[in-house]
Amino acid sequence: MRINVPKFAQAHFWDEPPAGVVEFWAFRYKPPCEKGDLLEFYFGGTKVAEATVAMVEARGFSQCEHSGKYKNSWKVFWLQESFKDLREGNESFDAPKI
């Protein structure tokens, strides 16, 4: 599944989550993916990362532990160990490397 990361979220996208926190992307509607599917993250048409779906959660079950947002959103979770940063060697991407 392709996820186009909006400009306002691109810098924060690379922040490491606290230990024990599983990362997710929130959606207004049920996302077209299921456990085991590949997530592909794009910045302005350039693929910058990928991860494997660990779980899809319906609305109302959880929210962001940091902001308290997204309780009423569908969520796609991935495990950090499945996350691959694809920026290395990508000449068209100018964000700082971590």
Secondary structure, 3 states (H helix, E strand, C coil): CEEECCHHHHHHHCCCCCCCCCEEEEECCCCCCCCCCEEEEEECCEEEEEEEEEEEECCCCCCCCCCCCCCCCEEEEECHHHCEECCCCCCCCCCCCC
